[in-house]
């Protein structure tokens, strides 16, 4: 019995076998003649991985190229992993049941620090050594990409190549170099020499001190390839809908937000292009919902024009048009009347005007009052996102979160003459992330996290119709430590995995004690990574040219401590430096 047959046999013995079947509607032809192949590996369960837009885009681009094919693999559930080990079956791709170690390139998308051990989990199941230095010619080139490449150092030792930035062009350039190298009989080391120095390409084994890696970026975003025939999941995905990416980057300049700075400059698609993509996805995949995606959808320059095109289409197709990621300051009641949702989501982030000024969240109390328009439009539920532990935060700022809830309750009563408003408050813990003005800040202590969460919970408990959820203190500490980590952490990640850490983003699987032991076993301390950094201190990610200058980030940090805001980029350029990567298309 061959591997494929053995694999098919064990599927009936695991939970949700449809996760591993492949053959989704709109699957491209991966059996076509090709010069090189790759497998996109997403280190999370199928339902989550199938919702990842970045992987969908790259998978579509590679398969549209005549010379290459791409397949997929998601992290298997623990039940299937045990069966694979028991039956001596390596981890296989979805499309053709090909062992991962037989591909030319394995590409891992790493979007979140708590996925690091799942990378090793998948490599272990695939029978592939963890460290690049341990892999010979018989193994594929391992590639990492995704948002965590803003600081790739904690996982750099595991990979041959890391794409820092956007992968649309970098991935194809890498595959072309691999194919050319194979045709010429080049070794893996020679191929790595070939790609080293390409835009966005970081080869850890060849990197020299003082060298800069320039972030990869898509300059012609209007015409950038986008999947108009997306895969339709075999089982319900976390986000089971058509997603239209309106633009990249963000002009808000929130001082804690990594994505807002990392994806600069702002590049928009036209309303006509976005509408065509959305309609093609609905027609080809039959989704019941279309989501307009960006870091702040309400800031999209052509939103009204786009809605005028899409609303009649969505009405005809009986498709829900969703507007996530709205900023309160860009909200209008006309906007939500066009979108048929039972609840709205906003992120004030802080409870007082003072603290919102510190973090440059340009939201005023008057704009919060403007949410009354949503109540007139028939909305009975609002989700509000805040952070605890922001720089300079006091208990008065925390109490302001409860005051916002009370004010919204009062506005709802004035507009609807009843008390039925449901408010969901969610609080994350501030994490000082690279490529932000707050990348030098300390994270509050574990004990202080628990105290502030308890204090807010008590205040909200007194307000009827308000539910409260919060991010775990232990995972917040770990995320901060890994986000600002260095090369020494590869040993910590491996040790944590060996001790049993995997699926760390899942509450029921996360084991804080394994990580504290792993840090201790490697002679490192979590506290060393969550402390305040000196502004003249060398940071592990300094070698990556993100476009946004360190001088600008330091200026923004200083303004934050003075409680002075910076205008939105859409009101005029703030000279952060990102325009050197390409023109910001909002001017």
C-alpha positions in Angstrom: 0.0 0.0 0.0 1.5 3.4 -1.0 1.5 6.5 1.0 -1.6 8.0 -0.6 -3.6 4.9 0.0 -2.5 4.7 3.6 -3.4 8.4 4.1 -6.9 7.9 2.6 -7.5 5.0 4.9 -6.8 7.0 8.1 -9.0 10.0 7.2 -12.1 8.2 8.4 -10.5 7.9 11.8 -10.0 11.7 12.5 -12.2 14.7 13.2 -13.3 16.8 10.2 -11.6 14.7 7.4 -12.8 17.3 4.9 -9.9 19.4 6.1 -7.5 17.1 4.4 -9.4 16.1 1.2 -8.5 18.9 -1.1 -10.3 19.2 -4.5 -12.1 22.4 -3.5 -14.2 24.2 -6.1 -12.0 26.5 -8.3 -8.8 24.4 -7.6 -6.4 25.2 -10.4 -4.6 22.6 -12.6 -1.5 21.7 -10.6 -0.6 18.8 -12.9 0.3 21.0 -15.8 3.9 20.9 -17.1 6.1 23.2 -14.9 9.7 24.2 -14.3 9.4 24.3 -10.5 6.8 23.7 -7.8 6.2 25.0 -4.3 3.9 24.2 -1.4 2.4 27.0 0.6 2.3 25.9 4.2 0.0 27.7 6.7 0.8 26.8 10.3 -2.8 26.7 11.5 -5.9 24.6 10.9 -7.6 24.4 7.6 -10.5 26.6 8.6 -8.2 29.4 9.6 -5.7 29.0 6.7 -8.4 29.0 4.1 -9.4 32.5 5.4 -6.0 34.0 4.9 -6.0 36.4 2.1 -2.3 36.6 1.7 -1.9 32.9 1.0 -4.9 33.0 -1.4 -3.2 35.8 -3.4 0.2 34.1 -3.7 -1.3 30.7 -4.4 -3.3 32.3 -7.3 -0.3 34.2 -8.7 2.0 31.1 -8.8 -0.6 28.9 -10.4 -1.4 31.5 -13.1 2.2 31.5 -14.2 2.9 29.0 -17.0 6.2 27.9 -15.5 5.1 27.1 -11.9 2.6 25.3 -9.8 1.7 25.8 -6.1 0.0 23.4 -3.7 -1.1 23.9 -0.1 -0.7 22.3 3.3 -2.3 23.4 6.6 -1.3 22.3 10.1 -3.1 19.1 10.7 -5.2 18.6 13.9 -3.4 16.8 16.7 -5.5 13.7 16.0 -4.3 13.4 12.4 -0.7 14.2 13.5 -0.8 11.2 15.9 -2.1 9.0 13.1 0.6 10.2 10.7 3.3 9.3 13.2 1.7 6.0 14.0 1.5 4.9 10.4 4.8 6.4 9.3 3.2 8.8 6.8 4.9 12.1 6.1 2.9 15.4 5.9 1.4 15.6 2.4 0.1 18.4 0.2 -3.6 18.8 -0.3 -3.8 18.8 -4.1 -1.7 15.8 -5.1 -0.8 14.1 -1.8 2.9 14.9 -2.4 5.3 14.7 0.5 6.4 18.2 1.5 10.1 17.2 1.4 9.7 16.5 -2.3 8.8 20.1 -3.4 11.4 22.5 -4.8 10.3 25.2 -2.4 8.3 25.2 0.8 6.8 28.5 1.7 5.5 29.2 5.2 3.2 32.2 5.8 3.8 33.5 9.4 1.3 36.0 10.4 1.4 35.8 14.2 4.2 35.2 16.8 2.2 32.4 18.5 2.5 30.3 15.3 6.2 29.8 15.5 6.1 26.3 17.2 3.5 25.2 14.6 6.2 25.8 11.9 8.3 23.2 13.6 5.3 21.0 14.2 4.7 20.8 10.4 8.4 20.3 9.6 8.6 17.5 12.2 5.6 15.7 10.6 7.2 16.2 7.1 10.4 14.7 8.2 12.4 17.8 7.5 15.2 19.0 9.8 14.4 22.3 11.6 17.6 24.2 10.9 18.7 25.4 7.5 22.3 24.4 8.4 21.1 20.8 8.9 19.4 20.4 5.5 21.3 19.1 2.5 20.5 19.0 -1.2 17.8 16.4 -0.7 15.5 18.9 1.0 13.6 21.8 -0.5 14.4 25.5 -0.1 12.5 26.7 2.9 10.9 30.1 2.5 9.2 32.3 5.1 6.9 35.3 4.5 4.0 37.1 6.1 3.6 39.9 8.6 6.1 38.5 11.1 9.0 39.2 8.7 9.0 42.7 10.1 11.4 41.0 12.6 12.4 37.6 11.2 15.3 37.0 13.6 13.6 34.7 16.1 12.9 32.2 13.3 15.7 33.1 10.8 17.8 30.0 11.6 15.0 27.7 10.4 14.8 29.2 6.9 16.9 29.4 3.8 15.2 32.5 2.5 12.9 35.0 4.0 10.7 37.4 2.0 10.5 40.7 4.0 7.4 42.5 2.8 4.9 41.7 0.1 5.5 38.5 -1.7 3.6 38.9 -5.0 6.7 39.6 -7.1 9.4 38.3 -4.7 7.9 34.7 -4.7 7.9 34.5 -8.5 11.4 35.9 -8.7 12.6 33.3 -6.3 10.9 30.5 -8.2 12.4 31.7 -11.4 15.8 31.7 -9.8 15.3 28.2 -8.4 14.1 26.9 -11.8 17.0 28.5 -13.6 19.5 27.2 -11.0 18.1 23.6 -11.4 18.4 23.9 -15.2 22.0 24.9 -14.8 22.7 22.2 -12.2 23.4 24.7 -9.4 23.5 23.6 -5.8 21.2 25.0 -3.2 24.0 27.1 -1.9 24.6 28.5 -5.4 20.9 29.3 -5.8 20.9 31.1 -2.5 23.8 33.2 -3.7 21.8 33.9 -6.8 18.7 35.3 -5.0 20.6 37.1 -2.2 20.3 40.8 -2.7 17.0 40.7 -4.6 14.4 43.2 -3.3 12.8 41.8 -0.2 15.0 38.7 -0.1 16.8 38.0 3.1 19.2 34.9 3.2 20.1 34.5 6.9 23.1 32.3 6.2 24.7 34.9 3.8 23.7 38.1 5.6 26.6 40.3 6.8 26.6 42.8 9.6 25.7 46.3 8.2 23.9 45.0 5.2 20.3 46.3 4.6 17.4 44.3 3.3 14.9 46.5 1.4 11.3 45.6 2.0 9.5 44.1 -1.0 6.5 46.1 -2.2 3.9 46.0 -5.0 4.1 49.3 -6.7 1.3 48.9 -9.3 -1.4 47.9 -6.9 -4.2 48.8 -9.3 -3.2 46.1 -11.7 -1.7 43.6 -9.2 -3.0 40.1 -9.6 -5.9 39.1 -7.3 -7.8 35.8 -7.1 -11.1 36.4 -9.0 -11.8 32.6 -8.8 -11.1 31.9 -5.1 -11.1 28.4 -3.6 -14.3 27.4 -1.9 -13.6 25.7 1.4 -14.8 22.1 1.9 -16.0 23.0 5.4 -17.0 26.3 6.9 -14.0 28.6 7.2 -13.5 31.3 9.9 -14.2 33.9 7.2 -16.3 32.2 4.6 -16.8 35.0 2.1 -15.5 36.9 -0.9 -12.9 39.4 0.1 -12.0 42.5 -1.9 -8.8 44.2 -0.9 -9.4 48.0 -1.5 -5.9 49.3 -0.6 -2.8 48.6 1.4 -1.2 50.8 4.0 -2.9 53.2 6.4 -2.8 56.9 6.9 -4.0 57.0 10.5 -0.6 56.7 12.0 -1.7 55.0 15.2 1.5 54.8 17.2 1.0 51.2 18.3 0.0 49.7 15.0 2.6 47.7 13.1 0.5 47.1 10.0 -0.2 50.8 9.5 3.5 51.5 9.2 4.8 48.3 7.7 2.4 48.4 4.6 3.1 52.0 3.7 3.0 53.7 1.3 -0.8 53.8 0.8 -1.8 52.2 -2.5 -5.5 52.1 -3.6 -7.4 50.3 -6.3 -10.0 52.1 -8.3 -13.7 51.5 -7.5 -14.2 49.9 -11.0 -11.4 47.4 -10.4 -12.6 46.5 -6.9 -16.1 46.1 -8.1 -15.1 43.8 -11.0 -13.0 41.6 -8.6 -15.9 41.4 -6.1 -18.5 40.5 -8.7 -16.2 37.9 -10.4 -15.6 36.2 -7.0 -19.3 36.0 -6.2 -20.1 34.7 -9.7 -17.3 32.1 -9.6 -17.6 30.9 -6.0 -21.2 31.6 -4.9 -20.3 33.2 -1.5 -23.2 34.7 0.5 -21.1 37.6 1.7 -18.7 40.1 0.2 -16.3 41.9 2.5 -14.5 45.1 1.6 -11.1 44.7 3.2 -8.4 47.2 4.3 -6.9 48.5 7.5 -9.5 51.2 7.6 -12.3 50.6 5.1 -14.1 53.9 5.8 -11.0 55.8 4.6 -11.1 54.4 1.1 -11.2 57.3 -1.2 -13.8 55.8 -3.6 -16.0 54.0 -1.1 -19.2 55.8 -2.0 -18.6 55.1 -5.7 -17.8 51.5 -5.0 -20.9 51.0 -2.9 -23.1 52.5 -5.6 -21.8 49.8 -8.0 -21.9 46.9 -5.5 -25.1 47.4 -3.6 -27.5 46.8 -6.6 -25.4 43.7 -7.6 -25.4 42.4 -4.0 -29.2 43.0 -3.7 -29.8 41.1 -7.0 -27.5 38.2 -5.9 -28.9 38.2 -2.3 -25.3 38.7 -1.0 -24.5 40.6 2.2 -22.1 43.5 1.7 -19.8 43.8 4.8 -17.8 46.8 5.9 -15.3 45.8 8.5 -12.4 47.8 9.9 -14.3 51.1 10.2 -12.8 54.1 12.0 -15.3 56.1 14.0 -14.0 59.3 12.4 -14.7 58.0 8.9 -18.1 56.5 9.9 -21.4 57.8 8.3 -24.9 56.6 8.8 -25.3 56.5 5.0 -22.4 54.1 4.9 -24.0 51.5 7.2 -27.4 51.8 5.5 -25.7 50.3 2.5 -24.3 47.4 4.5 -26.7 44.8 5.9 -25.2 43.7 9.2 -26.6 43.1 12.7 -23.7 44.7 14.4 -21.0 47.3 13.8 -17.3 47.1 14.9 -15.2 50.0 16.0 -11.9 50.4 17.7 -11.6 53.5 19.9 -8.5 51.8 21.5 -8.5 54.1 24.6 -11.1 55.4 26.9 -10.1 59.0 27.2 -9.3 61.8 24.7 -5.9 62.3 26.4 -4.8 58.7 25.9 -6.2 58.7 22.3 -4.0 61.7 21.7 -1.0 59.8 23.1 -1.5 56.9 20.7 -2.5 59.2 17.8 -6.0 57.6 17.6 -7.7 60.6 16.0 -11.1 59.9 17.4 -12.9 62.5 19.4 -15.8 62.2 21.9 -18.0 64.1 19.4 -17.2 61.4 16.7 -18.2 58.7 19.2 -21.5 60.4 19.6 -21.9 60.3 15.8 -22.5 56.6 16.2 -26.1 57.5 17.0 -26.6 57.4 13.2 -26.1 53.7 13.3 -28.9 53.3 15.9 -31.2 55.3 13.6 -30.3 52.9 10.8 -31.5 50.0 12.9 -28.3 48.6 14.5 -28.8 47.1 17.9 -25.3 45.8 18.6 -21.8 47.3 18.6 -18.4 45.7 19.2 -15.8 48.0 20.6 -12.0 47.2 20.7 -9.7 48.7 23.3 -6.2 48.2 24.6 -4.9 48.0 28.1 -1.4 48.9 29.1 -0.8 51.6 26.6 2.1 54.0 27.4 1.0 56.6 30.1 -2.3 54.8 30.8 -3.9 55.4 34.2 -6.9 54.0 35.9 -8.8 57.1 34.8 -8.2 56.1 31.2 -9.5 52.6 31.9 -12.6 54.0 33.6 -13.2 56.0 30.4 -14.0 52.7 28.6 -16.9 52.2 30.9 -18.0 55.8 30.4 -18.0 55.3 26.6 -20.3 52.4 27.0 -22.7 54.4 29.2 -22.7 57.2 26.7 -23.6 54.9 23.8 -26.4 53.4 25.9 -27.8 56.8 26.5 -27.6 57.7 22.8 -29.3 54.5 21.8 -32.2 55.3 24.2 -32.6 58.8 22.8 -32.7 57.5 19.2 -34.7 54.3 19.7 -36.6 55.0 23.0 -35.7 51.6 24.4 -32.8 50.0 26.2 -31.9 47.1 23.9 -28.4 48.0 22.8 -25.8 45.2 23.2 -22.2 46.3 23.5 -19.3 43.8 23.3 -16.1 45.2 24.7 -12.9 43.4 23.8 -9.5 44.4 25.3 -6.1 43.3 24.1 -2.9 44.1 26.0 -0.6 46.6 24.4 2.4 44.9 22.8 5.4 47.0 21.7 5.9 45.9 18.1 8.8 46.6 15.7 8.3 49.3 13.0 6.1 51.5 15.3 6.8 54.6 17.3 6.3 52.5 20.4 8.8 49.8 19.5 11.0 51.0 22.4 8.4 50.9 25.1 8.2 48.4 28.0 5.2 46.1 28.3 3.4 46.3 31.6 4.1 43.5 34.0 2.1 40.3 34.2 0.6 41.3 37.6 -0.4 44.7 36.3 -2.2 43.2 33.3 -4.3 41.1 35.7 -5.0 44.1 37.9 -6.1 46.3 35.1 -8.3 43.6 33.5 -10.0 43.0 36.9 -10.6 46.7 37.4 -12.2 47.1 34.0 -14.3 43.9 34.4 -15.7 45.3 37.7 -16.7 48.6 36.0 -18.4 47.0 33.0 -20.2 44.4 35.2 -22.3 47.3 36.5 -23.6 48.2 33.0 -26.5 46.1 31.7 -26.1 44.7 28.2 -22.3 44.9 28.1 -20.1 41.8 27.7 -16.4 41.8 28.2 -13.7 39.7 26.8 -9.9 40.1 27.2 -6.7 38.8 25.8 -4.7 36.3 28.1 -1.9 37.9 30.0 0.5 35.0 29.5 0.0 35.0 25.7 0.4 38.8 25.6 3.8 38.5 27.4 5.0 35.8 25.1 3.8 37.6 22.0 5.8 40.7 23.1 8.9 38.7 23.9 8.8 37.0 20.5 7.9 40.1 18.5 11.1 41.8 19.7 13.2 38.7 19.7 16.6 38.0 18.3 18.5 35.0 16.8 18.9 33.3 20.2 15.2 32.7 20.3 15.3 29.9 17.6 16.7 27.7 20.4 13.8 28.8 22.7 11.2 28.0 20.0 12.7 24.6 19.4 12.9 23.8 23.1 9.3 24.9 23.6 8.2 22.6 20.8 10.2 19.7 22.2 8.5 20.2 25.5 5.1 20.0 23.8 4.2 23.6 22.8 2.1 23.8 19.6 -1.1 25.6 18.6 -0.1 28.2 21.1 -2.8 30.6 19.8 -5.5 28.3 21.1 -6.4 28.8 24.8 -6.9 25.1 25.4 -3.5 24.2 24.0 -1.4 27.1 25.3 0.9 26.1 28.2 2.8 29.1 29.7 5.0 26.9 31.8 6.5 25.2 28.8 7.7 28.6 27.5 9.0 29.8 30.8 11.0 26.5 31.0 12.2 26.9 27.4 13.5 30.4 28.1 15.2 29.2 31.3 16.7 26.1 29.6 18.3 28.3 26.9 19.6 30.8 29.5 17.3 33.6 28.5 14.7 35.6 30.3 11.3 36.8 29.0 11.8 40.0 31.0 14.8 41.0 28.9 12.6 41.1 25.8 9.7 43.0 27.2 11.7 45.8 29.0 12.0 49.3 27.7 14.7 49.7 25.0 17.1 52.6 24.8 16.6 54.8 21.7 20.3 54.4 20.9 20.2 50.6 21.4 20.7 48.4 18.3 17.4 46.5 17.6 17.4 43.0 16.0 15.3 44.3 13.1 17.2 47.5 12.3 18.7 45.9 9.2 15.3 45.9 7.4 14.6 49.0 5.4 10.8 49.4 5.9 10.7 52.8 4.2 9.6 54.5 7.4 12.7 56.1 9.0 13.8 55.5 12.6 14.0 59.3 12.9 10.3 59.6 12.0 9.3 56.9 14.5 11.3 58.6 17.3 9.6 61.9 16.4 6.2 60.3 16.7 7.1 58.7 20.0 8.1 62.1 21.4 4.9 63.7 20.2 3.0 60.9 21.9 4.4 61.7 25.2 3.5 65.3 24.7 -0.1 64.2 23.8 0.2 65.8 20.4 -1.5 64.1 17.4 -0.2 63.9 13.8 -2.6 64.5 11.0 -3.8 61.6 8.8 -1.7 61.0 5.7 -4.8 61.7 3.6 -4.7 65.3 4.8 -1.1 65.7 3.5 2.2 63.9 3.5 3.9 63.6 6.9 7.3 62.7 5.4 7.7 59.4 7.1 10.0 58.2 4.2 7.8 55.4 2.8 7.3 57.2 -0.5 10.8 56.2 -1.6 9.3 52.7 -2.2 6.7 54.1 -4.6 4.1 56.9 -4.9 1.4 57.1 -2.3 -1.7 56.9 -4.5 -4.0 59.0 -2.3 -2.5 62.4 -3.4 
